[in-house]
Amino acid sequence: MRKILLPLLMASTLISPALLAADFSESIKQAMQSENRSDNEKKRDRNRRPVETLKFFGIKDDMKVLEIVPGGGWYTKLLAPALRDNGQLYLSLGTKRLKESLLNKKPFDKVKLVGSEEYEFKDLDFKVTDLDAVLTFRNYHNFDENERVSTNEAAFNALKPGGKLIIIDHSAVIGSGTKHSQDLHRIDASYVKSELQSKGFTLVKESNLLVNKNDNRMISPFKPEIRRKTDRFIHIFQK
């Protein structure tokens, strides 16, 4: 019996990561169809590609994940249900809106708020030290230098060894640094790489999943002709 069980156990161990990834993707697909999401939110699925994006991140249902500046909760509404039973979703910075409108009902009732509920970056502390991932979507360009320093340090301290800091943002022209962060709401992907690497992170993965070659990177994401179709970079950094 022992000789039979051992190969079965080994096979189960080898395939379990793939099964977990598949299960998480199915959970995201279910959350995408939820009545908690508006029709406008569902319309954005085509360009934001959440299933493929979160799969590329390597997020699994038993992880501890922090989302920074969740905005109106587009990703929160997908992550919270998928992580609710086995993992944990945390939110920080600009969370007051969601606290009052969303987090008081299932399946969002187990989401935890850490750090500032407003946009207070000074002495930022997420009050956790074992996160698997810190995520921020189209926010990094909004931070000034001091805010980026504070956020990156707080993320580094909150992540466990091997944990990931994942950034998606609107691409600016390479070489422009932060020049267009305020007027065009974009940031240079190469600048983000160098900045995070200087803070002790290692770039481990990047993707062209959200690339749009028809975007010249010199127009605001809010302009009708490019809205929700901008060229975006995905960087995964590791502690």
C-alpha positions as CSV (number, residue, x, y, z in Angstrom):
1,M,0.0,0.0,0.0
2,R,2.8,2.4,0.9
3,K,4.4,1.8,-2.5
4,I,1.1,2.8,-4.2
5,L,0.4,5.8,-2.1
6,L,3.9,7.4,-2.5
7,P,3.7,7.9,-6.3
8,L,0.2,9.2,-5.9
9,L,1.3,11.7,-3.3
10,M,4.3,12.8,-5.5
11,A,2.0,13.3,-8.5
12,S,-0.5,15.3,-6.4
13,T,2.4,17.5,-5.2
14,L,3.6,18.2,-8.7
15,I,0.3,19.2,-10.2
16,S,-1.1,21.1,-7.2
17,P,0.3,24.6,-8.2
18,A,-1.4,24.3,-11.6
19,L,-4.7,23.2,-10.0
20,L,-4.5,26.1,-7.6
21,A,-3.9,28.6,-10.4
22,A,-6.8,27.1,-12.3
23,D,-9.1,27.3,-9.3
24,F,-8.2,30.9,-8.7
25,S,-8.8,31.8,-12.3
26,E,-12.3,30.2,-12.0
27,S,-12.9,32.2,-8.8
28,I,-12.0,35.4,-10.7
29,K,-14.3,34.5,-13.5
30,Q,-17.2,34.0,-11.1
31,A,-16.5,37.3,-9.4
32,M,-16.5,39.0,-12.8
33,Q,-20.1,37.9,-13.3
34,S,-21.2,39.1,-9.8
35,E,-24.1,41.5,-9.4
36,N,-21.8,43.6,-7.2
37,R,-20.2,44.9,-10.4
38,S,-21.8,47.5,-12.5
39,D,-22.3,47.2,-16.3
40,N,-19.6,49.9,-16.7
41,E,-17.1,47.9,-14.6
42,K,-17.8,44.7,-16.7
43,K,-17.2,46.6,-19.9
44,R,-13.6,47.2,-18.8
45,D,-12.9,43.5,-18.6
46,R,-12.0,43.3,-22.2
47,N,-9.1,45.8,-22.0
48,R,-8.0,45.1,-18.5
49,R,-7.9,41.3,-18.9
50,P,-8.2,40.5,-15.2
51,V,-8.0,36.7,-15.5
52,E,-4.8,36.7,-17.6
53,T,-3.3,39.5,-15.6
54,L,-3.8,37.9,-12.2
55,K,-2.6,34.6,-13.6
56,F,0.6,36.3,-14.7
57,F,1.0,37.8,-11.2
58,G,0.9,34.3,-9.8
59,I,-1.8,35.1,-7.3
60,K,-3.4,32.1,-5.5
61,D,-6.4,31.8,-3.2
62,D,-4.3,31.2,-0.1
63,M,-2.2,34.4,-0.4
64,K,-2.0,37.5,1.7
65,V,-2.4,40.4,-0.7
66,L,-2.4,44.2,-0.3
67,E,-3.9,46.5,-2.8
68,I,-2.7,50.1,-2.6
69,V,-5.1,52.9,-3.6
70,P,-8.0,50.7,-4.7
71,G,-10.0,53.7,-6.1
72,G,-13.6,52.6,-6.9
73,G,-12.8,49.0,-6.2
74,W,-12.6,47.5,-9.7
75,Y,-9.9,45.0,-8.7
76,T,-11.1,44.8,-5.1
77,K,-14.4,43.4,-6.3
78,L,-12.5,40.6,-8.0
79,L,-9.8,39.9,-5.4
80,A,-11.9,40.0,-2.3
81,P,-14.3,37.1,-3.2
82,A,-11.4,35.0,-4.6
83,L,-9.3,35.4,-1.5
84,R,-12.0,35.4,1.1
85,D,-12.0,31.8,2.2
86,N,-8.3,30.8,2.2
87,G,-6.4,34.0,1.9
88,Q,-6.6,37.6,3.0
89,L,-7.0,40.9,1.1
90,Y,-5.8,44.1,2.6
91,L,-6.4,47.6,1.3
92,S,-4.5,50.9,2.1
93,L,-4.5,54.5,1.0
94,G,-7.7,56.2,-0.1
95,T,-9.9,53.4,1.3
96,K,-12.5,55.5,3.0
97,R,-14.9,55.4,0.0
98,L,-14.9,51.6,-0.2
99,K,-15.1,51.3,3.6
100,E,-18.4,53.1,3.5
101,S,-19.9,51.7,0.3
102,L,-18.6,48.1,-0.1
103,L,-16.7,46.6,2.8
104,N,-19.8,46.2,5.1
105,K,-21.3,43.4,3.0
106,K,-20.4,39.9,1.8
107,P,-18.2,38.8,0.1
108,F,-16.1,41.9,1.1
109,D,-16.6,41.7,4.8
110,K,-13.3,40.1,5.5
111,V,-11.2,42.7,3.8
112,K,-8.8,44.5,6.2
113,L,-7.8,48.1,6.1
114,V,-4.2,48.9,7.0
115,G,-2.0,52.0,7.0
116,S,-3.8,55.2,6.1
117,E,-7.5,55.4,5.0
118,E,-6.7,58.8,3.5
119,Y,-3.6,59.6,1.5
120,E,-1.2,60.1,4.3
121,F,2.2,58.9,3.1
122,K,4.4,60.2,5.9
123,D,5.6,57.4,8.3
124,L,3.5,54.9,6.2
125,D,3.3,51.5,7.9
126,F,1.0,48.7,6.6
127,K,1.3,46.9,10.0
128,V,2.0,43.5,8.4
129,T,5.2,41.7,7.6
130,D,4.2,38.5,5.8
131,L,2.5,39.6,2.6
132,D,2.8,37.5,-0.5
133,A,2.1,40.4,-2.8
134,V,1.5,44.2,-2.9
135,L,-0.4,45.5,-5.9
136,T,-1.1,48.9,-7.3
137,F,-3.0,49.6,-10.6
138,R,-2.4,52.8,-12.5
139,N,-1.5,54.7,-9.4
140,Y,2.3,54.9,-9.3
141,H,2.4,57.9,-11.7
142,N,0.3,59.9,-9.2
143,F,2.9,59.7,-6.4
144,D,5.5,62.4,-6.0
145,E,9.1,61.4,-5.1
146,N,8.5,61.4,-1.3
147,E,5.3,59.4,-1.7
148,R,7.1,56.8,-3.9
149,V,9.9,56.5,-1.4
150,S,7.4,56.1,1.5
151,T,5.3,53.6,-0.4
152,N,8.2,51.5,-1.6
153,E,9.7,51.3,1.9
154,A,6.4,50.4,3.5
155,A,5.8,47.7,0.8
156,F,9.3,46.3,1.3
157,N,8.8,46.0,5.0
158,A,5.3,44.5,4.6
159,L,6.4,41.8,2.2
160,K,7.8,38.4,3.3
161,P,11.1,37.4,1.8
162,G,10.4,36.4,-1.8
163,G,7.2,38.5,-1.8
164,K,6.3,40.6,-4.8
165,L,5.6,44.2,-5.5
166,I,3.5,44.4,-8.7
167,I,2.9,47.6,-10.6
168,I,0.7,48.3,-13.6
169,D,0.7,51.9,-15.0
170,H,0.2,53.9,-18.1
171,S,3.4,54.0,-20.2
172,A,5.2,57.3,-20.9
173,V,7.8,57.8,-23.6
174,I,11.0,55.9,-22.6
175,G,13.5,58.4,-21.2
176,S,10.9,60.8,-19.9
177,G,11.1,59.6,-16.3
178,T,8.4,61.4,-14.3
179,K,8.1,64.4,-16.6
180,H,4.6,63.5,-17.7
181,S,3.3,62.1,-14.4
182,Q,1.0,65.1,-13.7
183,D,0.0,66.4,-17.1
184,L,-0.4,63.1,-19.0
185,H,-0.8,60.8,-16.0
186,R,1.9,58.5,-17.3
187,I,5.3,57.3,-16.1
188,D,8.3,55.9,-17.9
189,A,8.5,52.1,-17.4
190,S,12.3,52.1,-17.5
191,Y,12.4,54.8,-14.7
192,V,10.2,52.6,-12.5
193,K,12.5,49.7,-13.0
194,S,15.6,51.6,-11.9
195,E,13.8,53.3,-9.0
196,L,12.6,50.0,-7.5
197,Q,15.8,48.2,-8.1
198,S,17.6,51.1,-6.2
199,K,15.3,50.4,-3.3
200,G,16.3,46.7,-2.9
201,F,13.8,45.1,-5.2
202,T,14.7,42.7,-8.0
203,L,12.8,42.8,-11.3
204,V,11.7,39.2,-11.9
205,K,9.0,39.5,-14.6
206,E,7.4,41.9,-17.0
207,S,4.7,41.5,-19.6
208,N,3.3,42.9,-22.8
209,L,-0.2,41.6,-21.9
210,L,-1.5,45.2,-21.8
211,V,0.6,46.7,-24.5
212,N,-1.1,48.9,-27.2
213,K,1.3,49.8,-30.0
214,N,-1.2,52.3,-31.4
215,D,-0.7,54.5,-28.3
216,N,2.0,57.1,-28.9
217,R,2.2,57.6,-25.1
218,M,1.8,61.4,-25.5
219,I,-1.8,61.7,-24.8
220,S,-3.7,61.7,-21.5
221,P,-5.5,58.4,-20.6
222,F,-8.6,60.5,-20.1
223,K,-8.9,61.5,-23.7
224,P,-11.8,59.8,-25.5
225,E,-9.6,58.4,-28.3
226,I,-7.4,56.5,-25.9
227,R,-9.5,56.1,-22.8
228,R,-9.2,52.5,-21.3
229,K,-7.0,51.5,-24.2
230,T,-3.6,53.0,-23.2
231,D,-0.3,51.2,-23.5
232,R,0.4,49.8,-20.0
233,F,3.4,48.1,-18.5
234,I,3.4,45.3,-15.9
235,H,6.4,45.0,-13.7
236,I,6.8,42.3,-11.0
237,F,9.5,43.0,-8.4
238,Q,10.6,40.7,-5.7
239,K,11.9,41.3,-2.2
